[in-house]
Amino acid sequence: MNQQISLPGFDMPVIQDAHAARRQVAASDTAKAAAPHADGPEPMNGQSPAACSQQAGDAGSAPEMEAPGQSDNASDAWPPMAEMLQSLFVFEPTTAKLAPITVMGMDCASPHNMNALHENARERIRHADIICAGDSLLKEIVAEPLSQAAAKEDCAPLAAELLPLHAPLAPLLTRLSHLRAAGKRVLVLADGDPLLFGIGATLVRQLGAEAVCILPAVSSLQQACARLALPWHRVICISLHGRDDMHPLHAACSKNVPLCIFTDERMSPDVLARHLLDRGVDWFAAHIFERMGAPDEDARHMSLTDAAGSTFGPACTMVLLPTEPARRPYLGLESAQLAVEGGCMTKKPVRAAALAMLRIAPEHIVWDIGAGSGAMALEASVLAHEGRVIAVERSAGRAIGIQENRRRFGAASVDVRLGQAPDCLPGLPDPDRVFIGGGLSGGDGADILGYVCHRLPVGGRVVASCVLLDSLHLCRRFFEKAGWPYEIMQMSAAEGRELGDDIHLAAMNPVFLVAAQKPAAAHAPGSMRA
């Protein structure tokens, strides 16, 4: 018996004896079955009242039978107890369960015409009311071999409605959902495994797992690894087909594992090779498969340098195999390893303290404003190894130096933005952590602080390096006015240098570090630019 629901205008009866209630229900139903009257309830689903009573009895415990004379009072009550118990307590589903949308993968290394498909796949295609697939798949499915297969197997030609699979997907997914709700058998065809950067994952995310049935096939990842005799359980797979977000590729380059990349006409293998080499990633060999599975399949095995100078088609599978350990930046970079213009860099002890105060997590987005040599950005990328670091520098010469340092250490996840803060900041993704190494001493200091604090989320942290007392006072006044909790640390360090036959300690310039964290409720910052 399902949950009791009260109807407006009726007080629910208080039943103190459950057995007596069941006897009243049975007696009332028996009387109605014997002598139905015009004022009685309509039979359920076109059945007789006796059959309806039997169904109600099957839903719960079997009612105990009682002599008819003992049920007179129950039948005279209003509203009738049996009708109340049936209408207010028992709810049976009346709609049939919808069939899920079937998403069937097609082996990327085999022909897709009806003659080449296995029997189960042909049966699903024949019995579908709706077939949705990309243009090339639809063309192969409804090509001439279909009629030959139909004649051979004595079955009717394909009668399903064909829906091309095109972007944008939202209207198409809505239509597929409506067709399913109307009782249509919907079949979606996809290359390889529909859950590997495919339409299957999108359908499950939009409609729910219960509305989708996935039938995978051998994916292009598996086919490429099989051609290389490469176990693919450790391969990182990245799709740049129809995408332009390179950051998953940047993060994967330093992991010393094989990479499999799906490309398109914009993000072709030669474009990716040039991009990686520009960021110092040169420790991979490239294996590029074009038109994989077709009779004219083209497989090329070359270095990234050779791939950068070659030309490729619109859809390739690119496998990168490490040939040597990846180069990576590390904490505590030496100034002698870096290209530095005019000695403009944050010293090693200050970098160590600032990174501790920033509390960078692996997935964070970090801004380094006034990056100088980029040493702070490089070390931040060690901590934000799954995220992104953006070095902002207004000097073109220093920005070129940051790019050279990125190449030396293969720090692919470090981006360089040339421009004057805060004017160059609006196009950047929202940061989780911000380090301000320079720029506060000018007239834009308050604007930089205001804009940074505006873009930081609640819990985001900012650390400012202040060499001048005026910059320190600016930060103090700003955070006090904004209502942000902050801390100040003064760094005084010395390094050992040779002096004659011995070593002496040479003092570095003292530096103030001001760290603040955005609270859940704070005053509006004093000055900012939109």
VOSE-286344 format. One record per residue (C-alpha): y, z, x; residue number from 0. Coordinates in steps of 0.02 Angstrom, whole numbers, plus 50000, padded with zeros to 5 digits. Layout:
R     y     z     x seq
R     Y     Z     X NUM
...
//
This chain:
R     y     z     x seq
R 50000 50000 50000   0
R 50166 49949 50074   1
R 50326 50047 50080   2
R 50396 50104 49913   3
R 50560 50021 49866   4
R 50675 50093 49733   5
R 50759 49975 49610   6
R 50935 50010 49545   7
R 50936 50088 49372   8
R 50762 50163 49383   9
R 50713 50335 49444  10
R 50547 50333 49534  11
R 50413 50435 49443  12
R 50348 50589 49528  13
R 50159 50577 49540  14
R 50081 50743 49582  15
R 49899 50692 49565  16
R 49850 50534 49659  17
R 49680 50523 49573  18
R 49761 50537 49402  19
R 49882 50398 49448  20
R 49739 50282 49496  21
R 49649 50323 49332  22
R 49808 50280 49235  23
R 49823 50113 49326  24
R 49642 50067 49291  25
R 49652 50115 49108  26
R 49813 50020 49079  27
R 49747 49863 49164  28
R 49586 49872 49064  29
R 49682 49883 48900  30
R 49791 49733 48946  31
R 49642 49629 48994  32
R 49561 49665 48825  33
R 49715 49632 48714  34
R 49862 49547 48801  35
R 50025 49546 48704  36
R 50180 49437 48713  37
R 50288 49570 48791  38
R 50170 49597 48939  39
R 50203 49536 49114  40
R 50169 49356 49166  41
R 50002 49329 49254  42
R 50019 49317 49443  43
R 49997 49142 49518  44
R 49931 49074 49353  45
R 49784 49195 49347  46
R 49729 49305 49203  47
R 49792 49484 49194  48
R 49616 49544 49231  49
R 49611 49441 49390  50
R 49783 49506 49440  51
R 49722 49683 49410  52
R 49570 49650 49518  53
R 49682 49585 49659  54
R 49789 49740 49648  55
R 49634 49847 49657  56
R 49572 49750 49811  57
R 49735 49789 49901  58
R 49701 49976 49902  59
R 49563 50098 49855  60
R 49450 50057 49707  61
R 49519 50143 49550  62
R 49411 50272 49463  63
R 49364 50224 49284  64
R 49405 50340 49139  65
R 49371 50336 48953  66
R 49497 50229 48857  67
R 49554 50373 48751  68
R 49623 50464 48901  69
R 49745 50323 48946  70
R 49844 50317 48782  71
R 49989 50417 48848  72
R 49997 50311 49005  73
R 50005 50147 48907  74
R 50146 50212 48796  75
R 50256 50265 48944  76
R 50408 50162 48991  77
R 50416 50079 49110  78
R 50226 50057 49110  79
R 50152 50148 49259  80
R 50034 50006 49307  81
R 50175 49878 49309  82
R 50284 49992 49415  83
R 50144 50022 49539  84
R 50108 49836 49553  85
R 50289 49776 49561  86
R 50361 49915 49668  87
R 50220 49954 49788  88
R 50115 49800 49823  89
R 50192 49650 49913  90
R 50084 49501 49959  91
R 50149 49356 50068  92
R 50169 49196 49967  93
R 50215 49072 50106  94
R 50087 48991 50221  95
R 50100 49023 50407  96
R 50191 48881 50495  97
R 50100 48783 50628  98
R 50180 48799 50800  99
R 50267 48655 50888 100
R 50142 48587 51014 101
R 50212 48546 51186 102
R 50084 48442 51280 103
R 50100 48405 51464 104
R 50055 48233 51530 105
R 49976 48219 51702 106
R 50111 48150 51816 107
R 49982 48062 51926 108
R 49895 47966 51785 109
R 49945 47826 51664 110
R 50009 47886 51497 111
R 49945 47749 51381 112
R 49819 47791 51246 113
R 49672 47712 51339 114
R 49700 47826 51490 115
R 49720 47990 51393 116
R 49575 48107 51361 117
R 49507 48122 51185 118
R 49594 48287 51143 119
R 49764 48214 51189 120
R 49732 48057 51087 121
R 49682 48160 50936 122
R 49841 48264 50944 123
R 49948 48107 50957 124
R 49859 48023 50811 125
R 49875 48172 50695 126
R 50056 48216 50735 127
R 50191 48185 50605 128
R 50330 48193 50734 129
R 50319 48143 50919 130
R 50464 48192 51030 131
R 50471 48136 51212 132
R 50579 48052 51343 133
R 50609 47866 51330 134
R 50485 47820 51467 135
R 50345 47924 51392 136
R 50375 47856 51217 137
R 50373 47679 51285 138
R 50205 47708 51369 139
R 50128 47794 51218 140
R 50174 47658 51092 141
R 50143 47512 51211 142
R 50013 47376 51183 143
R 49862 47479 51245 144
R 49883 47588 51090 145
R 49833 47449 50971 146
R 49684 47406 51081 147
R 49628 47588 51076 148
R 49653 47593 50888 149
R 49546 47438 50862 150
R 49412 47500 50980 151
R 49398 47671 50899 152
R 49421 47609 50720 153
R 49573 47715 50683 154
R 49741 47677 50604 155
R 49890 47634 50715 156
R 50010 47770 50763 157
R 50113 47819 50610 158
R 50213 47967 50677 159
R 50402 47970 50678 160
R 50467 47953 50857 161
R 50612 48061 50920 162
R 50687 48022 51091 163
R 50714 48176 51199 164
R 50896 48170 51256 165
R 51033 48291 51305 166
R 51118 48385 51228 167
R 50963 48479 51175 168
R 51040 48597 51045 169
R 51046 48471 50899 170
R 50870 48408 50941 171
R 50797 48584 50946 172
R 50878 48622 50778 173
R 50800 48467 50703 174
R 50628 48507 50774 175
R 50640 48683 50701 176
R 50686 48612 50529 177
R 50542 48487 50535 178
R 50421 48627 50578 179
R 50489 48731 50434 180
R 50458 48583 50319 181
R 50273 48585 50366 182
R 50276 48437 50486 183
R 50157 48433 50634 184
R 50276 48418 50781 185
R 50214 48361 50952 186
R 50327 48363 51106 187
R 50269 48269 51260 188
R 50325 48317 51436 189
R 50282 48272 51615 190
R 50166 48393 51703 191
R 50180 48576 51657 192
R 50309 48600 51517 193
R 50344 48777 51578 194
R 50394 48720 51755 195
R 50579 48680 51731 196
R 50527 48588 51573 197
R 50563 48576 51387 198
R 50427 48705 51350 199
R 50527 48847 51427 200
R 50681 48796 51327 201
R 50585 48790 51163 202
R 50507 48961 51193 203
R 50676 49035 51235 204
R 50760 48961 51080 205
R 50621 48974 50949 206
R 50511 49115 51013 207
R 50338 49113 51090 208
R 50250 49121 50920 209
R 50330 48955 50868 210
R 50269 48855 51019 211
R 50097 48807 51083 212
R 50094 48751 51266 213
R 49962 48632 51333 214
R 49998 48610 51520 215
R 49946 48469 51635 216
R 49949 48450 51824 217
R 50130 48465 51881 218
R 50220 48365 52015 219
R 50226 48525 52119 220
R 50036 48533 52119 221
R 50019 48347 52153 222
R 50138 48353 52302 223
R 50053 48506 52376 224
R 49883 48425 52353 225
R 49940 48273 52452 226
R 49992 48390 52593 227
R 49840 48505 52578 228
R 49968 48644 52555 229
R 49926 48802 52454 230
R 50066 48812 52328 231
R 50058 48996 52279 232
R 50190 49036 52411 233
R 50299 48883 52381 234
R 50472 48915 52308 235
R 50505 48782 52176 236
R 50685 48731 52138 237
R 50746 48601 52014 238
R 50906 48505 52047 239
R 50860 48374 51918 240
R 51009 48375 51801 241
R 51078 48529 51889 242
R 51210 48555 52023 243
R 51190 48740 52063 244
R 51142 48743 52247 245
R 51137 48932 52267 246
R 50949 48953 52230 247
R 50919 48827 52370 248
R 51037 48921 52487 249
R 50949 49086 52454 250
R 50776 49010 52479 251
R 50814 48928 52647 252
R 50803 49091 52746 253
R 50635 49150 52678 254
R 50522 49054 52800 255
R 50416 48980 52660 256
R 50391 48800 52599 257
R 50514 48735 52469 258
R 50482 48607 52331 259
R 50638 48526 52259 260
R 50649 48410 52108 261
R 50792 48287 52131 262
R 50887 48156 52031 263
R 51009 48015 52065 264
R 51153 48136 52101 265
R 51058 48269 52199 266
R 50951 48146 52296 267
R 50851 48196 52452 268
R 50978 48118 52571 269
R 51121 48215 52490 270
R 51024 48377 52503 271
R 50977 48345 52684 272
R 51159 48317 52733 273
R 51211 48472 52637 274
R 51083 48583 52724 275
R 51122 48515 52897 276
R 51307 48547 52869 277
R 51265 48731 52841 278
R 51155 48742 52994 279
R 50987 48733 52904 280
R 50889 48621 53023 281
R 50718 48706 53035 282
R 50628 48604 52901 283
R 50524 48445 52900 284
R 50545 48340 52743 285
R 50403 48263 52641 286
R 50474 48156 52502 287
R 50369 48079 52362 288
R 50446 47944 52254 289
R 50366 47876 52094 290
R 50221 47997 52122 291
R 50063 47939 52033 292
R 50123 47762 52006 293
R 50034 47614 52091 294
R 50187 47589 52202 295
R 50206 47773 52251 296
R 50310 47796 52409 297
R 50279 47946 52521 298
R 50391 47977 52672 299
R 50373 48112 52804 300
R 50525 48138 52916 301
R 50649 48260 52990 302
R 50801 48318 52891 303
R 50910 48213 53007 304
R 50813 48055 52965 305
R 50813 48099 52780 306
R 51003 48119 52785 307
R 51019 47937 52839 308
R 50893 47863 52715 309
R 50905 47804 52535 310
R 50797 47867 52392 311
R 50769 47831 52208 312
R 50828 47933 52059 313
R 50675 48047 52037 314
R 50588 48119 52189 315
R 50486 48272 52234 316
R 50546 48341 52402 317
R 50440 48466 52498 318
R 50521 48557 52646 319
R 50402 48638 52771 320
R 50472 48759 52902 321
R 50442 48699 53080 322
R 50518 48854 53163 323
R 50582 49025 53110 324
R 50743 49024 53011 325
R 50905 49074 53096 326
R 50995 49213 53006 327
R 51152 49317 53032 328
R 51127 49503 53059 329
R 51227 49664 53049 330
R 51333 49699 53202 331
R 51375 49522 53259 332
R 51449 49511 53433 333
R 51620 49430 53451 334
R 51555 49323 53594 335
R 51436 49236 53472 336
R 51576 49184 53354 337
R 51710 49051 53354 338
R 51869 49157 53342 339
R 52046 49090 53332 340
R 52175 49204 53414 341
R 52061 49356 53412 342
R 52079 49369 53222 343
R 51923 49461 53167 344
R 51871 49628 53095 345
R 51797 49736 53233 346
R 51613 49786 53228 347
R 51638 49973 53185 348
R 51758 49929 53045 349
R 51636 49801 52974 350
R 51497 49930 52974 351
R 51602 50060 52883 352
R 51672 49932 52759 353
R 51499 49867 52714 354
R 51440 50045 52683 355
R 51587 50076 52568 356
R 51561 49912 52473 357
R 51379 49954 52427 358
R 51324 49773 52415 359
R 51164 49734 52316 360
R 51053 49582 52349 361
R 51112 49483 52196 362
R 51299 49519 52213 363
R 51440 49394 52223 364
R 51558 49447 52364 365
R 51734 49389 52403 366
R 51802 49406 52580 367
R 51990 49378 52567 368
R 52081 49344 52729 369
R 51913 49308 52811 370
R 51979 49264 52986 371
R 51823 49221 53088 372
R 51706 49250 52941 373
R 51611 49390 53030 374
R 51626 49504 52878 375
R 51566 49365 52762 376
R 51416 49327 52873 377
R 51361 49509 52878 378
R 51390 49527 52690 379
R 51270 49380 52664 380
R 51134 49482 52749 381
R 51149 49612 52611 382
R 51185 49490 52467 383
R 51037 49380 52516 384
R 51001 49329 52336 385
R 51184 49312 52289 386
R 51336 49221 52355 387
R 51475 49259 52479 388
R 51643 49168 52474 389
R 51757 49175 52625 390
R 51939 49144 52576 391
R 52057 49094 52717 392
R 52231 49018 52712 393
R 52229 48948 52892 394
R 52143 48779 52909 395
R 52097 48815 53090 396
R 52014 48980 53046 397
R 51925 48901 52898 398
R 51849 48771 53015 399
R 51797 48915 53128 400
R 51708 49000 52981 401
R 51613 48839 52945 402
R 51561 48829 53128 403
R 51501 49010 53126 404
R 51405 48977 52966 405
R 51319 48829 53050 406
R 51276 48932 53206 407
R 51186 49063 53103 408
R 51117 48951 52964 409
R 51205 49059 52834 410
R 51186 48934 52691 411
R 51241 49057 52556 412
R 51417 49076 52630 413
R 51549 48965 52548 414
R 51721 48934 52623 415
R 51878 48921 52515 416
R 52038 48861 52601 417
R 52193 48924 52512 418
R 52324 49058 52487 419
R 52270 49209 52386 420
R 52289 49243 52242 421
R 52330 49062 52196 422
R 52161 48995 52257 423
R 52056 49129 52171 424
R 52048 49074 51987 425
R 51914 48942 52020 426
R 51794 49065 52099 427
R 51652 49153 52006 428
R 51686 49333 51956 429
R 51650 49450 52103 430
R 51547 49609 52107 431
R 51621 49663 52273 432
R 51783 49616 52363 433
R 51836 49646 52542 434
R 52020 49617 52582 435
R 52038 49595 52769 436
R 52211 49521 52771 437
R 52358 49465 52665 438
R 52415 49633 52597 439
R 52564 49646 52716 440
R 52652 49495 52639 441
R 52745 49480 52476 442
R 52585 49436 52384 443
R 52496 49601 52422 444
R 52520 49678 52250 445
R 52474 49514 52165 446
R 52313 49502 52266 447
R 52263 49680 52219 448
R 52307 49651 52037 449
R 52209 49491 52023 450
R 52057 49562 52112 451
R 52055 49716 52000 452
R 52073 49606 51846 453
R 51920 49501 51893 454
R 51807 49643 51947 455
R 51685 49709 51816 456
R 51669 49892 51772 457
R 51583 49973 51921 458
R 51643 49837 52039 459
R 51708 49894 52208 460
R 51850 49836 52320 461
R 51880 49887 52501 462
R 52045 49847 52587 463
R 52071 49852 52775 464
R 52246 49915 52818 465
R 52314 49909 52994 466
R 52495 49940 52941 467
R 52556 50097 52853 468
R 52649 49994 52724 469
R 52485 49912 52671 470
R 52406 50084 52656 471
R 52548 50148 52546 472
R 52537 49990 52439 473
R 52352 50021 52404 474
R 52378 50206 52366 475
R 52519 50173 52242 476
R 52425 50032 52159 477
R 52262 50126 52129 478
R 52352 50283 52073 479
R 52452 50184 51945 480
R 52297 50092 51885 481
R 52199 50255 51867 482
R 52060 50202 51986 483
R 51971 50334 52090 484
R 51988 50290 52274 485
R 51949 50355 52447 486
R 52031 50330 52616 487
R 51944 50325 52783 488
R 52029 50310 52951 489
R 51929 50220 53087 490
R 51968 50263 53268 491
R 51842 50190 53389 492
R 51831 50152 53574 493
R 51720 50034 53671 494
R 51657 50049 53847 495
R 51732 49930 53976 496
R 51706 49912 54160 497
R 51837 49991 54272 498
R 51805 49977 54457 499
R 51628 50039 54488 500
R 51622 50137 54327 501
R 51654 50121 54140 502
R 51799 50186 54038 503
R 51827 50196 53850 504
R 51959 50076 53785 505
R 52028 50128 53616 506
R 52034 50003 53473 507
R 52179 49996 53353 508
R 52156 50127 53215 509
R 52118 50053 53045 510
R 52127 50129 52871 511
R 51994 50079 52743 512
R 52039 50107 52560 513
R 51891 50094 52440 514
R 51906 50098 52249 515
R 51786 50073 52105 516
R 51835 50005 51934 517
R 51812 50140 51801 518
R 51758 50110 51622 519
R 51935 50145 51561 520
R 52085 50116 51671 521
R 52270 50077 51656 522
R 52326 49897 51669 523
R 52357 49850 51852 524
R 52540 49841 51897 525
R 52552 49662 51959 526
R 52433 49516 51939 527
R 52432 49330 51914 528
R 52327 49245 51780 529
//
